[in-house]
Amino acid sequence: MKYAQTTTAISVHAIGDNPVFGESTVTVSIDDDGGGSFISLFQPSGGKIDLDYEQLLLVVDAAKMLMEGVEPDK
């Protein structure tokens, strides 16, 4: 039997915060419950959102539109 390595999750977190259970951590993962792959956004505090690929693209576009009028923090 041969084995491979596959990345299925990435943690986004503040520098210095724990990447697994830190307060700022959001884990982005690809999941599949038998009906096709989807993206999950999970926070250790208990929040979770599941989005299929099309939904994810629309959410990212919506966030970009909202951020256009916002000054970035310096």
Protein Blocks (a to p, Z undefined) as FASTA:
>chain_A
ZZddddfbdcdddehiafklgmklccdddddehiapcdddddfklpacdddfklmmmmmm
mmmmmmmmpccdZZ
